[in-house]
Amino acid sequence: MSSLPSTQPTQSLRLSAPAKLNLTLRILGRRADGYHELETVFQLLDFGDQLTFHTRADNTIAVHCPGLDIPPEQNLVYRAADLLRHSVGKNAGKEAVGADINLQKNLPAGGGIGGGSSDAATTLLALNHLWRCNLDLEQLAGLGRQLGADIPVFVHGHSAWAEGVGERLTPIAVEPMWYLVLTPDCHVSTGELFSHPRLTRDSAAITLAALRDRRLTKQWLAQYAGNDFQPLVEALYPEVRNARAWLAQFGAAQLTGSGACVFAAFDSEEAAQNVLKKRPEGLEGFVAAGIDQSPAHEQLAKFAAIV
């Protein structure tokens, strides 16, 4: 790890933090350490939060997000920035510079679409560049894993097949589709779900060979679709059950992650938008395309090329 300069010219960088869907999610069992063995397909979307970073030389990290009033120790953006600074500073023997971070939230909290995890990953990517930490993606993913199991997939920036607690990632390509995502007005607690006695923990594993050259077709997804959290979430949160039941009129609908959001795939943006327009009053949602590469990586590459 390289040392960081104590001062450097102010720089600014704006990056996306894309949402994700879990196209399939299986819970294979509980491990001796209390965590759960999972299998899931992470599909990135071309919709998400936006973050702007400005370096500062006084070692202060300030996160600004209108409408999000939580203490720093609960803010994944702040925690990611602070973890990167202290990790590199500890090894280099000096503190890193600080940053002003402006977060534009478009993704709901507790929705199972990776909002906080994606924000944290984008923070690691951006400040690694702006602070000239020179950490590679594996090192950044290792830091992110300390904060949340979903962060590494956003750090690596590619739709992926994930195993273990979500840390063993295999990049994949998913047949292009449009997704309608509905966001019921409730916040689902991941911790509550994982500790609940009614959670299914004995699903059969999908072998890596079933991934068919790491390219997932609609037929593959139809065969392996499902989410082991869904029955429990729908029992505990009727808002989720009602939203999925409504969406199921128009296509195969399911829960994503361990959150509240439900989704269905469509062949075109127009078809998805037409269904979104029909949604019940009070039910929010959005339409997004599935993508294999994170826009944050593409934006960072362009920024690096002109700096």
VODO-675002 format. One record per residue (C-alpha): residue in three letters; x, y, z. Coordinates in steps of 0.25 Angstrom, whole numbers, plus 2048, in hexadecimal, padded with zeros to 3 digits. Layout:
% residues N
AlaXYZ...
//
This chain:
% residues 307
Met800800800Ser80680E7FCSer80681A806Leu7FD825804Pro801834803Ser7FD83D80EThr7F8847804Gln7F48477F6Pro7EC8507ECThr7DD84F7EEGln7D78467E4Ser7C88427E2Leu7C28367DCArg7B38317DALeu7B08227D9Ser7A481A7D9Ala7A080F7E3Pro7978057DBAla78C7FD7E1Lys78C7EE7E0Leu7827E37E0Asn7837D57E5Leu77E7CD7D9Thr77F7C07E2Leu7827BF7F0Arg7847B17F8Ile7877AF806Leu78F7A2807Gly7917A2816Arg7977A8823Arg7A67A8825Ala7AD7A6832Asp7B07B5833Gly7A27B8832Tyr7A27BD824His79A7B7819Glu79F7B080CLeu7987B6800Glu7977B57F1Thr7927C17EAVal7937C87DCPhe7967D77DDGln7907DF7D2Leu7957ED7D1Leu78B7F87CCAsp78D8057C5Phe78680D7D0Gly78B8117DDAsp79081B7E7Gln79A8267E3Leu7A682B7EBThr7AF8377E9Phe7BD8377F0His7C68437F3Thr7D38417FAArg7D784A806Ala7E484B80DAsp7E084C81BAsn7DD83D81DThr7CE83F81FIle7C4836819Ala7B783D817Val7AB836811His79F83E80CCys792837808Pro78583F809Gly77A837811Leu78482D816Asp787831825Ile78E82582BPro79B825834Pro7A882382DGlu7AA815833Gln79D81082CAsn7A181781FLeu7A780D815Val7AD81880CTyr7B481F818Arg7B881181EAla7BE80D810Ala7C681A80FAsp7CB81981DLeu7CF80B81CLeu7D780E80FArg7DE81A816His7E2812822Ser7E680681BVal7EF80D811Gly7F481781CLys7F780B826Asn80080581BAla806811816Gly808818824Lys801824821Glu7F282981FAla7EB82A812Val7E583780DGly7D6839810Ala7CA83B807Asp7BC841805Ile7B3837800Asn7A583B7FALeu79B82F7F9Gln78F8307F1Lys7868257F5Asn77D81F7EBLeu77C8107F0Pro77480D7FDAla77A808809Gly7777FA80DGly7727F77FFGly77C7EB7FCIle7817F27F0Gly78F7F67F6Gly78E8057F8Gly797806804Ser7A07FB800Ser7A28017F2Asp7A480F7F8Ala7AF80A801Ala7B68037F5Thr7B580F7ECThr7BB8177F8Leu7C780D7F9Leu7C980E7EAAla7C981D7E9Leu7D18207F5Asn7DB8157F2His7DE81D7E5Leu7DD82B7EBTrp7E58287F7Arg7EF8207EECys7EF8147F7Asn7F280B7EBLeu7EA7FF7F1Asp7E67F47E7Leu7D77EF7E6Glu7DA7E37EFGln7DF7EC7FALeu7D47F67F9Ala7CA7EA7F9Gly7D17E5805Leu7CE7F280CGly7C07F2808Arg7BD7E480DGln7C07E981BLeu7B47F2819Gly7AA7EA812Ala7A97DD80AAsp7A47E47FDIle7AE7EE7FCPro7B97E67F5Val7B07E37E9Phe7AE7F37E7Val7BD7F57E9His7C07EB7DEGly7B57F17D5His7B07E57CESer7A37DD7CEAla7A77D07D5Trp7A47C27DAAla7A77C37E9Glu7AA7B87F3Gly7AD7B7802Val7A87C3809Gly7A97CA7FCGlu7B87CC7FCArg7BB7C17F1Leu7B87C87E4Thr7B87C37D6Pro7B57CE7CBIle7A97CA7C2Ala7A27D07B6Val7927D07B7Glu7897D17ABPro7857DF7A9Met7787E37B0Trp7707EE7B6Tyr76B7EE7C4Leu7607F47CBVal7637F67DALeu7587F97E4Thr75C7FF7F2Pro7517FC7FDAsp751806808Cys7587FE812His7667FB817Val76A7EC818Ser7747E9823Thr77F7DF81DGly7837DB82BGlu7757D882FLeu7747CF823Phe7817C7825Ser77E7C4834His76F7C1832Pro76C7B2835Arg7637B1829Leu76D7B481EThr7707A9815Arg77F7A5815Asp78079880ESer77E79B7FFAla7867927F5Ala7927987EFIle79479C7E0Thr7A07977DALeu7AA7A17D3Ala7A87987C7Ala79A79C7C6Leu79E7AA7C3Arg7A07A67B4Asp7AD7AD7B1Arg7AA7B87BBArg79F7BE7B2Leu7917BE7B7Thr7857BD7AELys7767BF7B1Gln7747B17B1Trp77F7AE7BCLeu7797B97C4Ala76B7B47C3Gln7707A67C8Tyr7787AB7D4Ala7707B87D8Gly76C7B97E6Asn7707BF7F3Asp7707B8800Phe76D7C4808Gln7607C7801Pro7567BE808Leu75B7C4816Val75C7D2811Glu74D7D180BAla7487CB819Leu74F7D6821Tyr74C7E2817Pro73F7E2810Glu7437EE808Val74D7E5801Arg7437DA7FFAsn7397E37F9Ala7437EA7EFArg7487DD7EAAla73A7D77E8Trp7367E37E0Leu7437E37D8Ala7417D47D5Gln7357D77CCPhe73F7DC7C2Gly74B7D27C3Ala7537C97CDAla7557D27D9Gln75E7D07E5Leu7657D67F0Thr7737DB7EFGly77E7D97FASer7797DA808Gly7717E7806Ala7647EC802Cys7657EE7F3Val75F7E57E9Phe7617E47DAAla75D7DE7CDAla7657DD7C0Phe7607E27B3Asp7657E27A4Ser7647F17A2Glu7647FE7A9Glu7578017A4Ala7507F57A9Ala7567F77B7Gln7528067B7Asn7448037B3Val7437F97BFLeu7498047C8Lys73F80E7C4Lys7348047C9Arg7398027D7Pro7308057E3Glu7308127E9Gly73A8147F3Leu7448097EEGlu75180F7E9Gly75A8087DEPhe76480A7D3Val7688047C6Ala7768007C3Ala77E7F87B9Gly7877ED7BEIle7967EF7BBAsp7A27E77BDGln7AC7F27C0Ser7AB7FC7CBPro7AA80B7C5Ala7B380F7D1His7BE8077CBGlu7BC80D7BDGln7BB81B7C3Leu7C881A7CBAla7CF8157BFLys7CB8217B7Phe7CF82A7C3Ala7DD8237C4Ala7DF8257B6Ile7DE8347B6Val7E58377C3
//
